[in-house]
Structures are given as C-alpha cells and as structure tokens.
C-alpha cells in the first residue's frame, strides 16, 4: 500500500524534532546560548533583533506570549514594566514599536488629574540602544490660582483641584513661554489625527492617548556589532558577543562545534529527507509558470547583457536584491532584478512569483512591463523589466538628482495624476499595491510616471471588507490603521498615495530624524501644517508658490486632498477613483477654489470628463485570470 507523502513528512518532522530536542537538552550548559536570528510572534510575523523571545531575554528586548494566540503580547522596555504591544514594524536596521500603557489609559479614561503627573520616560540602555517616543506634547502644570498670563494660542484646563493645566495642541517643540517658566512640565502622547480640529479643543483628555509610538535606535557600537561584525548585542554581560580571533565559533546564528556535531549527526539525514519531500510537495505550487506565457531567459543571456553583472551597471538595491542595467541581443534595454542568493527562501520566492503572476496579467502605460524571468532551476532567480531611463521620483525630490527647478509644478501634478491612474487601474481589478512610494515611481524620458515593484501586492477579494495580513510596506508610507489592526484595504494605498502627494508638494523626505519629535514622519508634519493652513512652511520654495497665483491655488488644493488621504480612519479617506477625479479637476480648473470645495474632496464632477475604466486601458472586464494581454510578450 502506497503511503501518502504528507504522512511521511509529518512522521519525519515529529521524529527528528524529538531527536534534536533531546540533543539540545543533552548539551545544555550554564553558558548563554546563541540568540535566534528571528522568531515568530503571532500576527506580527517574524520579529528580529533588537527584540527577543522571553527564553533568550539577554539577546534583546523581551516579548512574551508570542506563541499564545489568545494572550496579549507584551514587551519589557529596559528594566521597566511590561507594555501591551499594538504593532511592531521593522525594516532592515530600523525598528518601531507601538505600545499601550494601561496605567496611563486608566488615568485618561477616568479623567484623573494624576495623568498630569505621569512620568513618560523610557530607560536609556546605553551603550546598547535608546528610545525615542514620537508624537508627544508638552503639558504645563501650574499651581492653582497663581497669576499666569495665558500665552498666545494656549488653552487652560481648570478642572483639577490643585493645579491648572496649560497646553497648545498644535505646538510640539520644547520652547517654554516665559509666563509658564515657573510651572512644571511633562510630556504625554497625543493623537496625531482627530475628527475634530485639535486647535479648538479645550479638554486635554480628548487628544491625549495611552498609545505610544516608540522608535528603537541602536548605538553605533551595537549597530556595527550586529550588522557589520555579525555578532550579538546583549542586554547583559559583554556588549558585543563575538570573538574576532575565532569568528566561526561565535558568529550570529552559528552553533558551537560540539553542538553542531551532535545535532548534525542525528538530524542531517532527517533534514535531507524532509527537505526532499518538502520540495516535491511545494515545487509545483511555488514555481508554477504554466499558463502565464512568461518568456524565460537563461542565466548566461542575462550575464552577457550586464557584462557579467558589472558593478558599474548596478541601478539600485532593495529588499529583494540588486537591480542591473542590461542590453539584450535583440537591442532591448532592460532592468534586471536579481534575487540575492541568501534570500532564496520560500517567502522571497513567493514574492518573485507574485510579481510574475501580476505583471503577466496587467497591461497599462503607467505600469512597468515585465519582459520575462529566469527558469525555476536556474542558478539564480531574476526578473527582466523594461528599462525606464530617468530614475525615480524620489531621486528628483530628495535624492541624487534633486536640484531646485528640476521638477516644476506642472510635471509634479502630471506625475500625481498618472500615478493615481495606475492605482485606480489596479484597484479596479481588486489589486492592492501595498508599497506605494516615490522610489517605486519611475520616470521615462518624457517624465511620465511608471509604477513599479509588485512583490508584496495582493489580490483583494471582491466581496471582502479587508484582508487580514501582517503589515508590509515602507516606514513613513504605511497606513497607521493597517499597522494597528492588520486589516489591509484599498484605502491603505490611498494613505500611501497621500504621503506621495505631500512629497511632491514639499520635496521633503518621508522620515527625517533631525526634525522635531512628533514631526519625524512627514505625514504627521503635513497634517499639523495643513490644519493651521500654514502652507508656506510645507511647500518647496522652487515651485513658485508665492509668485504664481494659479500654482498656489493648485498646490493648496492638492495639499487639502492629501489631508483627506492621510486620515487615520480609513472610512474618511476617499477612494483612488475619487482622488483621480479631484486631481484632474485641479489640473483642468487650474486650482480655482470655487470648483474644489473646502477640502478638495466631496465635489461634483458632473461637468468634468472622467475617464471610464476602458479609457484607463483596463484589459478585460471580469477576472485577471482570463485577461488577454494588450500586446504579447516579446520572446527571445
């Protein structure tokens, strides 16, 4: 009788897991074990340093209950109390954790004046790391009945028995008004987005929050230890756990030789068998090119096209790998994305296949074209795209091509409209891009916008309200509601596009740690400025905002549209189709306010021609599975 491979796989997994566990316990000693490179933590996905699980707390900030799906996950910051984790976001060497402080929450919800004595400080783990609490406001606590002149723009709260509370909801800097110099000061977290104008708030409990956004920054010594020397930065004992005289013994993720011998002796055969069965079961699922009609290139062809992957041909790097310029034998110029060998794992291979499946189904002038890829059995996995020669929008706004006047306002508005068209096209087919940012918007020789990078894009079920998935994307562009709830919707792309609009207006970087606390993220900075209608503080001076009335009106209208896109509540954001409508009206009416409404949204478009789905170059009308390409792939 033939035994199904799934049963064999399960048996081998169980058997060899027990063997490996026994071997690990047998060799256990009082020495500190090597820390795990990463660990699974429920909905947060794989988490890595500077966090650790509670079994290896000396390796980083301990998180508990990762394996308990029903329990609240908590983190201990330094030697302080445990905090509930709302979300963790990590991108390369950047980490941000959103936490909920239950003690502060109880004080705020009961309007207890002890909240204004709350010590909002995080321990310094120098020389290992430091914490930066984002989005805080300075509160002044003054003795009751003292004669304190009310500073301009400040509000006064008098419902506490012994103290009066002074605050300016729109002010997040550390400047202390002279009239409040004798008062005590505290820092408390505040809601960056609220349905009510924060400038009209007189009750501080309405805008204060117990949710904190904390950036974790490694010291230079710790950063170099972990990322350059491949050692472990520890909370206890020697700061950098690495032996330079015997690097193979102590490098991160490498077990000691005696343990390697024991475990490999017991488990090597099992790993080979399990791996073989796993490949058999998974290979057809992951590498299924059938029916896609994607041209396949050989490794040798692409090696020749890039002059043996000459470093001078490198166009850029990303999480996937490196991108090279190449020229095929038929004369086509191409961009070749090369998957890093160390990232040839199931997760990255699925992203590789995801991009192939999407781009072989889609055809649009504002989406990058896929020419083909290497075969599954090729020595390296590569994707071959049309070459877009003019760099990215990010390069021109704040990168190596940034110069005053290099992108005039008319070009920026054109880029915004064409990117909105591309996203509207995707959303019409229930596809969420998930990583909309200026570095993923390419520019051709005519400065037309080409949206690229679909590795983490998702199909969205037509009848679903959201897709539950761990947050992925780029820090600064990521929808905060998606970060907190793990509910991905099309409105998540709308939020990211709102950040792109602010970039086009300001030429500022999305994350800048030199800005004031609470303004590190460009979205937060823009929201504060737009609420005060202080547009000159935001707009790139080279755009002619002060000298050209038409440009000024258009920029203000786009800023107000971006404000709607950046609402924390996704229900308050417009759809991408509505965003496109508004942008086209701004362009056609030259920003005349009588056609735009108070905030550039919620307007009547009956007198404006809005392209139909057909004129947006949609291919097909039903399912992507049955799409007929607008033009066939060129095979070689």
C-alpha positions as CSV (number, residue, x, y, z in Angstrom):
1,X,0.0,0.0,0.0
2,X,1.4,3.4,-1.0
3,X,1.8,5.8,1.9
4,X,0.9,9.4,1.0
5,X,4.0,11.7,1.2
6,X,2.2,14.1,3.6
7,X,2.0,11.4,6.3
8,X,5.7,10.5,5.8
9,X,6.6,14.2,6.1
10,X,4.6,14.6,9.3
11,X,6.2,11.5,10.8
12,X,9.7,12.6,10.0
13,X,9.1,16.1,11.3
14,X,7.9,14.7,14.6
15,X,10.6,12.0,14.9
16,X,13.6,14.3,14.1
17,X,12.2,17.2,16.2
18,X,12.3,14.9,19.2
19,X,15.8,13.8,18.4
20,X,17.0,17.4,18.0
21,X,15.3,18.4,21.2
22,X,17.0,15.6,23.1
23,X,20.3,16.5,21.6
24,X,19.9,20.2,22.6
25,X,18.9,19.3,26.2
26,X,21.8,16.8,26.5
27,X,24.3,19.5,25.5
28,X,22.8,22.2,27.6
29,X,25.1,24.2,29.9
30,X,25.2,27.2,32.0
31,X,26.6,29.2,29.1
32,X,24.4,31.7,27.3
33,X,23.2,30.1,24.1
34,X,23.4,31.8,20.7
35,X,20.4,34.1,20.2
36,X,17.9,33.2,17.4
37,X,18.1,35.3,14.2
38,X,14.3,35.8,14.4
39,X,11.3,34.3,16.0
40,X,7.6,34.1,15.1
41,X,5.3,36.3,17.1
42,X,1.7,35.7,16.0
43,X,0.1,38.4,13.8
44,X,3.3,40.4,14.0
45,X,5.1,37.8,11.8
46,X,8.8,37.2,12.1
47,X,10.4,39.5,14.6
48,X,14.2,40.1,14.9
49,X,16.8,42.0,16.9
50,X,16.6,44.2,19.0
51,X,13.6,42.1,20.2
52,X,13.9,38.6,21.6
53,X,11.6,36.0,23.0
54,X,11.5,35.5,26.7
55,X,13.6,32.4,26.6
56,X,16.6,34.4,25.4
57,X,16.0,37.7,27.2
58,X,19.7,38.6,27.3
59,X,19.6,38.9,23.5
60,X,17.3,41.9,23.3
61,X,14.1,43.5,24.5
62,X,12.0,40.5,25.7
63,X,8.5,39.9,24.3
64,X,6.2,37.4,25.9
65,X,3.1,35.4,24.8
66,X,4.3,35.2,21.1
67,X,3.1,31.6,20.9
68,X,-0.2,32.1,22.6
69,X,-2.8,33.2,20.1
70,X,-5.3,34.2,22.8
71,X,-3.0,36.1,25.0
72,X,-2.0,39.8,24.8
73,X,1.6,40.2,23.7
74,X,3.7,42.4,25.9
75,X,7.2,43.9,25.7
76,X,9.5,44.9,28.5
77,X,11.5,48.1,27.7
78,X,14.7,48.0,29.7
79,X,14.1,47.0,33.3
80,X,10.7,48.8,33.4
81,X,7.2,47.3,33.4
82,X,5.6,45.3,30.6
83,X,3.6,47.1,27.9
84,X,0.9,45.8,25.6
85,X,2.1,45.6,22.0
86,X,-0.1,47.1,19.4
87,X,2.2,46.6,16.5
88,X,5.8,46.1,15.6
89,X,7.3,47.4,12.4
90,X,10.9,46.5,11.3
91,X,12.7,47.4,8.2
92,X,16.4,46.5,7.9
93,X,18.0,48.3,10.9
94,X,15.0,50.4,11.8
95,X,12.5,49.3,14.5
96,X,9.3,51.0,15.7
97,X,7.0,49.5,18.3
98,X,3.6,50.8,19.1
99,X,2.6,50.1,22.7
100,X,-0.4,50.7,25.0
101,X,0.3,51.9,28.6
102,X,-2.6,50.5,30.7
103,X,-1.8,52.7,33.7
104,X,-1.9,55.8,31.7
105,X,-5.0,54.6,29.9
106,X,-6.9,54.2,33.2
107,X,-6.0,57.7,34.2
108,X,-7.0,59.3,31.0
109,X,-10.3,57.3,30.6
110,X,-11.4,58.4,34.1
111,X,-10.1,62.0,33.7
112,X,-7.9,61.6,36.7
113,X,-5.7,64.6,37.2
114,X,-2.9,62.3,38.2
115,X,-2.3,61.8,34.5
116,X,-0.6,65.2,34.6
117,X,2.0,63.8,37.0
118,X,2.7,60.7,34.9
119,X,6.3,60.0,34.2
120,X,6.6,59.3,30.5
121,X,10.2,58.2,30.3
122,X,11.9,55.3,28.8
123,X,15.1,53.9,30.2
124,X,18.3,54.5,28.4
125,X,20.1,51.2,27.6
126,X,23.3,53.0,26.7
127,X,25.6,51.8,25.2
128,X,23.2,49.4,23.6
129,X,20.2,51.4,22.4
130,X,17.9,54.3,23.1
131,X,14.2,55.0,22.8
132,X,12.6,57.9,21.0
133,X,8.9,58.5,21.9
134,X,7.1,60.0,18.9
135,X,4.1,62.3,18.9
136,X,4.3,63.9,22.3
137,X,3.1,67.2,23.6
138,X,4.4,69.4,26.4
139,X,1.8,70.0,29.2
140,X,2.4,72.7,31.7
141,X,1.2,72.2,35.3
142,X,0.9,75.4,37.3
143,X,-0.2,76.0,40.9
144,X,-4.0,76.7,41.1
145,X,-5.0,80.4,41.5
146,X,-1.5,81.6,40.5
147,X,-1.4,84.6,38.3
148,X,-0.2,83.2,35.0
149,X,-0.9,85.2,31.8
150,X,-2.3,82.9,29.1
151,X,0.3,82.6,26.2
152,X,-1.0,83.1,22.7
153,X,-2.7,80.0,21.2
154,X,-2.6,78.2,24.6
155,X,-5.6,76.7,26.3
156,X,-6.2,76.4,30.0
157,X,-7.9,73.5,31.8
158,X,-9.1,74.3,35.3
159,X,-10.9,71.1,36.5
160,X,-8.0,69.9,38.7
161,X,-8.3,70.9,42.3
162,X,-4.7,72.0,43.0
163,X,-3.3,72.8,39.5
164,X,-4.2,74.4,36.3
165,X,-3.1,72.8,33.1
166,X,-1.8,74.8,30.1
167,X,-1.3,73.5,26.6
168,X,-1.1,74.4,22.9
169,X,-2.3,71.3,21.0
170,X,-0.6,72.5,17.8
171,X,2.8,73.0,19.4
172,X,5.2,70.1,19.8
173,X,8.5,71.8,20.3
174,X,10.4,72.3,23.6
175,X,10.1,76.1,23.7
176,X,8.7,77.3,27.0
177,X,6.7,80.5,27.1
178,X,8.2,82.9,29.6
179,X,4.9,83.2,31.5
180,X,5.0,79.4,32.1
181,X,8.6,79.2,33.1
182,X,7.8,78.6,36.8
183,X,5.4,75.7,36.0
184,X,6.2,72.1,35.9
185,X,6.4,70.4,32.5
186,X,5.5,66.9,31.4
187,X,5.5,65.1,28.1
188,X,2.5,63.0,27.1
189,X,1.5,61.2,23.9
190,X,-1.3,62.7,21.8
191,X,-3.5,61.6,19.0
192,X,-1.9,62.9,15.7
193,X,-5.2,62.7,13.9
194,X,-8.7,63.5,15.2
195,X,-12.1,64.0,13.6
196,X,-12.3,67.4,15.4
197,X,-9.9,70.3,14.7
198,X,-7.4,70.0,17.6
199,X,-6.9,73.7,17.7
200,X,-10.5,74.1,19.1
201,X,-10.0,71.6,21.9
202,X,-10.2,72.9,25.5
203,X,-10.2,69.5,27.3
204,X,-6.8,67.8,27.1
205,X,-8.3,64.4,27.7
206,X,-9.8,64.5,24.3
207,X,-6.5,64.5,22.5
208,X,-4.2,62.7,24.9
209,X,-3.7,59.0,24.4
210,X,-2.1,56.0,26.1
211,X,-0.9,54.6,22.8
212,X,2.8,55.4,22.2
213,X,4.9,55.1,19.0
214,X,8.5,54.4,20.0
215,X,11.5,54.2,17.8
216,X,14.3,52.0,19.0
217,X,17.7,53.2,17.9
218,X,20.8,51.1,18.3
219,X,24.0,52.7,19.5
220,X,26.8,52.9,16.9
221,X,28.8,50.2,18.7
222,X,25.8,47.9,18.9
223,X,24.8,48.6,15.3
224,X,28.3,47.8,14.0
225,X,28.4,44.7,16.1
226,X,25.2,43.3,14.8
227,X,25.2,44.4,11.1
228,X,28.9,44.6,10.3
229,X,30.6,42.1,12.5
230,X,27.6,39.7,12.6
231,X,27.8,39.5,16.4
232,X,25.1,39.8,19.1
233,X,24.5,42.9,21.0
234,X,23.4,41.9,24.5
235,X,21.5,43.5,27.4
236,X,23.6,41.6,29.9
237,X,27.3,40.8,30.0
238,X,29.7,41.7,27.2
239,X,28.1,44.3,24.9
240,X,29.2,42.6,21.7
241,X,29.3,38.9,21.8
242,X,31.8,38.0,19.2
243,X,35.3,36.6,19.3
244,X,37.3,38.1,16.5
245,X,40.1,35.5,16.9
246,X,37.6,32.7,16.2
247,X,34.8,34.1,14.2
248,X,33.3,30.9,13.0
249,X,32.7,29.9,16.6
250,X,30.8,32.9,17.8
251,X,29.2,34.5,14.7
252,X,25.5,35.2,14.9
253,X,23.4,32.1,14.2
254,X,26.3,29.7,14.3
255,X,26.2,27.0,17.0
256,X,29.3,25.8,18.8
257,X,31.2,22.9,17.0
258,X,30.5,20.3,19.7
259,X,26.7,21.0,19.4
260,X,26.9,21.1,15.6
261,X,28.4,17.7,15.5
262,X,25.9,16.2,17.8
263,X,22.8,17.7,16.2
264,X,24.1,17.2,12.6
265,X,24.9,13.6,13.3
266,X,21.3,12.9,14.4
267,X,19.4,15.3,12.2
268,X,21.3,15.5,8.9
269,X,19.6,12.5,7.3
270,X,16.2,13.7,8.5
271,X,16.7,17.2,7.2
272,X,17.7,15.8,3.8
273,X,14.6,13.5,3.6
274,X,12.3,16.2,4.9
275,X,13.7,18.7,2.6
276,X,13.4,16.4,-0.4
277,X,9.7,15.7,0.4
278,X,9.1,19.3,1.1
279,X,10.5,20.3,-2.3
280,X,8.3,17.7,-4.0
281,X,5.2,19.0,-2.3
282,X,6.0,22.6,-2.7
283,X,7.8,22.9,-6.0
284,X,4.8,22.7,-8.2
285,X,2.9,25.2,-6.1
286,X,5.6,27.8,-5.9
287,X,7.2,27.5,-9.3
288,X,4.2,27.2,-11.5
289,X,4.8,29.1,-14.7
290,X,2.2,27.2,-16.7
291,X,-0.4,29.2,-18.3
292,X,1.3,32.5,-17.7
293,X,3.1,32.7,-21.0
294,X,6.1,34.4,-19.5
295,X,9.3,34.3,-21.6
296,X,12.2,32.6,-19.9
297,X,15.8,33.8,-20.1
298,X,18.9,31.8,-19.4
299,X,21.4,32.9,-16.7
300,X,24.1,33.2,-19.4
301,X,21.9,35.6,-21.5
302,X,21.5,37.9,-18.6
303,X,25.1,37.6,-17.5
304,X,26.1,38.7,-21.0
305,X,23.5,41.5,-21.1
306,X,25.0,43.0,-17.9
307,X,28.7,42.4,-18.8
308,X,28.9,39.7,-16.1
309,X,26.9,41.8,-13.7
310,X,29.4,44.6,-13.8
311,X,29.1,46.8,-10.6
312,X,29.0,49.9,-12.8
313,X,25.7,48.6,-14.3
314,X,24.0,48.5,-10.9
315,X,20.9,50.7,-10.8
316,X,20.0,50.2,-7.2
317,X,19.4,47.8,-4.3
318,X,16.3,46.8,-2.3
319,X,15.0,44.2,0.0
320,X,14.7,41.7,-3.0
321,X,18.3,42.1,-4.2
322,X,20.1,44.3,-6.7
323,X,18.9,45.8,-10.0
324,X,21.2,46.0,-13.0
325,X,21.1,47.7,-16.4
326,X,21.4,45.4,-19.3
327,X,21.1,45.2,-23.1
328,X,19.7,42.1,-24.7
329,X,21.0,40.7,-28.0
330,X,17.9,42.0,-29.8
331,X,18.8,45.5,-28.7
332,X,16.2,45.9,-25.9
333,X,17.4,47.8,-22.9
334,X,16.3,46.1,-19.7
335,X,16.4,46.4,-15.9
336,X,17.3,43.0,-14.3
337,X,16.3,42.4,-10.7
338,X,18.5,39.7,-9.2
339,X,17.3,37.9,-6.1
340,X,20.0,37.8,-3.5
341,X,21.2,34.2,-3.0
342,X,20.8,34.4,0.7
343,X,17.1,35.3,0.2
344,X,16.2,32.3,-1.9
345,X,13.7,31.2,0.7
346,X,10.0,30.4,0.5
347,X,8.9,34.0,1.4
348,X,11.0,35.7,-1.2
349,X,10.3,33.1,-3.9
350,X,6.6,33.7,-3.3
351,X,7.2,37.4,-3.8
352,X,9.1,36.6,-7.0
353,X,6.2,34.5,-8.3
354,X,3.7,37.1,-7.1
355,X,5.3,39.8,-9.3
356,X,5.4,37.4,-12.3
357,X,1.7,36.5,-12.0
358,X,0.6,40.1,-11.6
359,X,2.6,41.7,-14.3
360,X,1.9,39.0,-16.9
361,X,-1.8,39.8,-16.4
362,X,-1.6,43.6,-16.4
363,X,-1.0,46.0,-19.2
364,X,-1.0,49.7,-18.7
365,X,1.1,52.6,-19.9
366,X,1.7,53.7,-16.3
367,X,2.8,50.2,-15.0
368,X,6.2,48.8,-15.6
369,X,6.3,46.0,-18.2
370,X,7.8,42.6,-17.4
371,X,9.8,41.0,-20.3
372,X,10.4,37.7,-18.6
373,X,12.4,35.8,-15.9
374,X,14.8,33.0,-15.4
375,X,13.7,29.4,-15.1
376,X,13.0,27.8,-11.7
377,X,16.0,25.6,-12.0
378,X,18.3,28.5,-12.9
379,X,21.3,29.1,-10.7
380,X,19.8,32.5,-9.8
381,X,16.3,33.9,-9.9
382,X,15.9,37.1,-11.9
383,X,13.2,39.3,-13.3
384,X,13.6,41.2,-16.5
385,X,11.7,44.5,-16.9
386,X,11.6,47.2,-19.5
387,X,14.3,49.8,-18.7
388,X,12.9,53.2,-17.5
389,X,15.8,55.6,-18.0
390,X,15.1,58.6,-16.0
391,X,15.4,57.5,-12.4
392,X,12.7,57.6,-9.7
393,X,10.5,60.5,-8.5
394,X,12.3,60.1,-5.1
395,X,15.7,60.8,-6.9
396,X,14.4,64.1,-8.1
397,X,12.7,65.2,-4.9
398,X,15.4,64.4,-2.4
399,X,17.9,62.1,-4.0
400,X,21.0,62.4,-6.1
401,X,19.1,64.1,-8.9
402,X,17.4,66.7,-6.7
403,X,18.1,70.3,-7.8
404,X,15.9,73.4,-7.5
405,X,13.6,73.6,-10.5
406,X,14.4,70.1,-11.8
407,X,10.7,69.1,-11.3
408,X,8.4,72.1,-11.9
409,X,4.9,72.0,-10.5
410,X,3.3,71.1,-13.8
411,X,5.4,68.0,-14.0
412,X,4.7,67.1,-10.4
413,X,1.0,67.4,-10.9
414,X,1.3,65.2,-14.1
415,X,3.2,62.6,-12.0
416,X,0.5,62.6,-9.3
417,X,-2.3,62.2,-11.9
418,X,-0.5,59.3,-13.8
419,X,0.3,57.5,-10.5
420,X,-3.4,57.9,-9.5
421,X,-4.4,56.4,-12.8
422,X,-2.2,53.4,-12.3
423,X,-3.6,52.8,-8.8
424,X,-7.1,53.3,-10.0
425,X,-6.4,50.7,-12.6
426,X,-5.1,48.2,-10.0
427,X,-8.0,48.8,-7.7
428,X,-10.5,48.2,-10.5
429,X,-9.1,44.7,-10.6
430,X,-9.1,44.4,-6.8
431,X,-5.3,44.6,-6.5
432,X,-3.6,46.5,-3.7
433,X,-0.1,47.6,-4.5
434,X,0.9,47.8,-0.8
435,X,4.2,49.7,-1.3
436,X,3.3,53.0,-3.0
437,X,6.2,55.4,-2.6
438,X,8.2,57.8,-4.7
439,X,11.1,55.4,-5.0
440,X,8.7,52.9,-6.7
441,X,7.5,55.6,-9.3
442,X,9.9,55.5,-12.2
443,X,10.2,58.3,-14.8
444,X,10.7,57.8,-18.5
445,X,12.3,60.3,-20.9
446,X,9.0,62.3,-21.1
447,X,8.8,62.3,-17.2
448,X,5.7,60.1,-17.4
449,X,5.1,58.1,-14.2
450,X,5.6,54.3,-14.3
451,X,4.6,52.4,-11.1
452,X,6.8,49.5,-10.2
453,X,7.6,46.8,-7.6
454,X,4.7,44.5,-7.1
455,X,6.4,41.9,-5.0
456,X,4.1,42.4,-1.9
457,X,1.0,43.3,-3.8
458,X,-2.2,41.5,-3.0
459,X,-5.4,40.5,-4.7
460,X,-8.3,41.7,-2.7
461,X,-11.5,39.5,-2.5
462,X,-14.2,41.5,-4.2
463,X,-16.8,40.8,-1.5
464,X,-14.5,41.3,1.5
465,X,-14.2,44.3,3.7
466,X,-10.5,43.7,4.3
467,X,-7.7,41.2,4.1
468,X,-6.0,40.2,7.4
469,X,-2.3,40.1,7.0
470,X,0.9,41.2,8.8
471,X,1.8,44.8,7.8
472,X,4.3,45.1,5.0
473,X,5.5,48.2,3.2
474,X,7.8,51.1,3.9
475,X,8.1,53.1,7.1
476,X,6.5,56.5,6.7
477,X,4.1,55.4,4.0
478,X,2.4,52.6,5.9
479,X,-1.3,53.1,6.7
480,X,-1.4,53.5,10.6
481,X,-4.8,51.8,10.8
482,X,-3.3,48.8,8.8
483,X,-0.3,48.8,11.2
484,X,-2.6,48.6,14.2
485,X,-5.4,46.3,13.0
486,X,-3.6,44.2,10.4
487,X,-6.6,44.9,8.2
488,X,-5.4,45.6,4.6
489,X,-7.8,47.5,2.3
490,X,-7.6,49.6,-0.8
491,X,-7.6,52.7,1.4
492,X,-4.2,51.6,2.6
493,X,-2.9,52.5,-0.9
494,X,-4.8,55.8,-0.6
495,X,-2.9,56.7,2.6
496,X,0.5,55.9,1.0
497,X,-0.5,58.0,-2.1
498,X,-1.4,60.9,0.3
499,X,2.2,60.8,1.5
500,X,3.4,60.8,-2.1
501,X,1.3,64.0,-2.7
502,X,2.9,65.7,0.3
503,X,6.4,64.7,-1.0
504,X,5.5,66.2,-4.4
505,X,4.5,69.5,-2.7
506,X,7.3,69.7,-0.2
507,X,10.3,67.8,-1.7
508,X,10.9,66.6,2.0
509,X,12.0,63.1,3.0
510,X,9.3,60.9,4.4
511,X,11.3,60.1,7.6
512,X,13.8,62.6,8.9
513,X,15.1,62.1,12.5
514,X,16.6,65.6,12.5
515,X,13.0,67.1,12.6
516,X,11.3,67.8,15.9
517,X,9.8,65.0,17.8
518,X,6.3,64.4,16.5
519,X,7.3,65.6,13.1
520,X,9.8,62.9,12.2
521,X,7.2,61.3,9.9
522,X,6.3,63.6,7.0
523,X,2.6,62.7,7.3
524,X,2.4,64.0,10.8
525,X,4.2,67.2,10.0
526,X,2.0,67.9,7.0
527,X,-1.2,67.3,9.0
528,X,-0.2,69.8,11.6
529,X,0.8,72.4,9.0
530,X,-2.3,72.0,6.8
531,X,-4.6,72.3,9.9
532,X,-3.0,75.7,10.5
533,X,-3.2,76.5,6.8
534,X,0.5,77.5,7.1
535,X,1.2,76.2,3.6
536,X,4.4,78.2,3.1
537,X,6.0,76.1,5.9
538,X,5.5,73.0,3.8
539,X,5.8,73.9,0.1
540,X,9.0,73.7,-1.8
541,X,10.0,77.3,-2.5
542,X,11.2,76.5,-6.0
543,X,7.6,75.7,-7.2
544,X,6.6,79.4,-7.4
545,X,4.0,79.2,-4.6
546,X,4.5,82.8,-3.7
547,X,4.9,84.2,-7.2
548,X,2.2,82.4,-9.2
549,X,-1.4,82.5,-8.1
550,X,-2.5,79.6,-10.2
551,X,0.3,77.4,-8.9
552,X,-0.6,78.5,-5.3
553,X,-4.2,77.5,-5.7
554,X,-3.4,74.2,-7.2
555,X,-0.9,73.3,-4.5
556,X,-3.3,74.3,-1.8
557,X,-6.0,72.1,-3.4
558,X,-3.6,69.1,-3.7
559,X,-2.5,69.6,0.0
560,X,-6.1,69.5,1.1
561,X,-6.7,66.4,-0.9
562,X,-3.6,64.8,0.7
563,X,-5.0,65.7,4.1
564,X,-8.1,63.7,3.3
565,X,-6.0,60.7,2.1
566,X,-4.0,60.8,5.4
567,X,-6.9,60.5,7.7
568,X,-6.3,57.9,10.4
569,X,-9.8,56.4,9.9
570,X,-9.9,54.7,6.5
571,X,-13.6,55.5,6.2
572,X,-12.8,59.2,6.0
573,X,-10.4,58.7,3.1
574,X,-11.6,59.0,-0.5
575,X,-11.3,56.1,-3.0
576,X,-8.5,56.2,-5.5
577,X,-11.1,56.9,-8.2
578,X,-12.3,59.9,-6.3
579,X,-8.7,61.1,-5.8
580,X,-8.1,60.8,-9.5
581,X,-11.3,62.9,-10.2
582,X,-10.1,65.6,-7.9
583,X,-6.6,65.8,-9.3
584,X,-8.0,66.0,-12.9
585,X,-10.3,68.9,-11.8
586,X,-7.4,70.7,-10.1
587,X,-5.4,70.4,-13.4
588,X,-8.3,71.4,-15.7
589,X,-9.6,74.2,-13.5
590,X,-6.1,75.5,-12.6
591,X,-7.0,75.2,-8.9
592,X,-9.9,77.7,-8.9
593,X,-11.3,77.3,-5.4
594,X,-15.0,77.6,-6.4
595,X,-14.7,74.2,-8.1
596,X,-12.9,72.4,-5.3
597,X,-14.9,72.7,-2.1
598,X,-13.5,73.3,1.3
599,X,-11.0,70.4,1.4
600,X,-10.7,69.5,-2.2
601,X,-12.9,66.4,-1.8
602,X,-16.7,65.8,-1.9
603,X,-17.2,67.9,-5.0
604,X,-19.5,67.5,-8.0
605,X,-17.7,66.1,-11.1
606,X,-20.7,66.0,-13.5
607,X,-19.3,68.7,-15.7
608,X,-15.8,67.2,-15.9
609,X,-15.0,64.2,-18.2
610,X,-13.6,61.4,-16.0
611,X,-12.0,58.5,-18.0
612,X,-14.0,55.3,-17.9
613,X,-12.4,52.0,-16.9
614,X,-12.0,51.3,-20.6
615,X,-10.1,54.6,-21.3
616,X,-7.8,53.8,-18.4
617,X,-6.6,50.9,-20.5
618,X,-8.2,48.2,-18.4
619,X,-7.6,44.9,-20.0
620,X,-10.7,42.7,-19.7
621,X,-13.8,43.3,-17.6
622,X,-14.0,40.4,-15.1
623,X,-11.2,38.4,-13.7
624,X,-7.5,38.7,-14.0
625,X,-7.3,35.0,-14.7
626,X,-9.0,35.5,-18.0
627,X,-7.2,38.6,-19.2
628,X,-5.9,38.8,-22.7
629,X,-2.7,40.9,-22.9
630,X,-3.0,44.2,-24.8
631,X,0.3,43.3,-26.6
632,X,2.1,40.0,-26.4
633,X,5.3,39.5,-24.6
634,X,8.4,39.5,-26.9
635,X,10.1,36.2,-26.6
636,X,13.7,35.5,-27.4
